[in-house]
Amino acid sequence: MTRLLLASASPARRSTLASAGLDPLVAVSGVDEDAVLAAARERFGALDPADAVLVLAQAKAEDVARRLDELDVAGWDDDEDVVVLGCDSMLELDGEVLGKPRDADDAVARWHAMRGRSGVLHTGHWLVDERDPENGGTRATLGATASTVVHFADLSEDEVTAYVATREPLAVAGAFTIDGLGGPFVERIEGDHHAVVGVSLPLLRHLLADVDLTVPALWRR
């Protein structure tokens, strides 16, 4: 039996994967995101947003993969192999990359800039195959980014204030959701809506295929 191990604390990602039958194990990475990005910029120069999220997704997945022997993963049986999935999301608006807001004032400012306009939500995905080679494991480490155009509604001042007061925007990249209270404030998207929630199921399928796995092979029956 092979399980998907999600290297993220995001309940939206876990729920999306569970709805697709994958019921992932969860282990949160311990990486310092600012330090990871700083090191990547020193090595490669300025990063495009699509590359920045991929760098962070890789760091998270590989951090968890390295620490598998010391982690206490709830629900993980000793006879189960795992493939580790790391993800990270950022919103690109006017060439600026936006992660989670610092505080409520920052979230309000974000929505003042976003309302009535569109941005690109980039979600990096990184997969590490930790299966035993005797069970078909490849030990591969690979990833890709899904980018989706998001068109925001032209919110009134009262709507911005009310939405930020729920504190939902403070917990998510780009200060919005499409699967929660922020759903009515997104007019439409161009691309995979799963990626906006936090994990692209079609992209995950392609990454799994690259290590000779299928989505049905990971379904929890």
Disulfide bonds with the S-S distance in Angstrom:
none
